[in-house]
């Protein structure tokens, strides 16, 4: 279900046209694939804090249990294939489904940043709910 993209970045732009693309060995693009179709994309990149900051764009065909499985598979891919042990996420407080999903996959709420975004993290050895 998760596929790391190292070329053919058009697949990423098709799902997240608003994203500025950065091609670097410090940026990981993971496609969520269901039945041979791209249904989402997750990008993980370095930031000023320890760990990788994640951004997620999931299509309407990747909700509920599919989304939960995609998150957990992506987290496992990052932990298995990089040296990083912390993943960071920022979610607008008004995005109810994103807040629910963060809690559902075992992310810990850590506060609110200066832009008013809710901050979460997932750690390599933390407890995650696998569905």
DAKA-V454429 format. One line per field, one symbol per residue. psi: psi as a letter, one per 20 degrees, with the letter a starting at -180 (. if undefined). Layout:
psi: ???
//
This chain:
psi: hppppialihgghhhmhippppoqijppoppopokipoirqpppqqairpappqqpoprijmrchggghgghggghgghhjriqippqqppphinghhgggghhjjqppiapaijjqppqqpqgjrpqop.
//
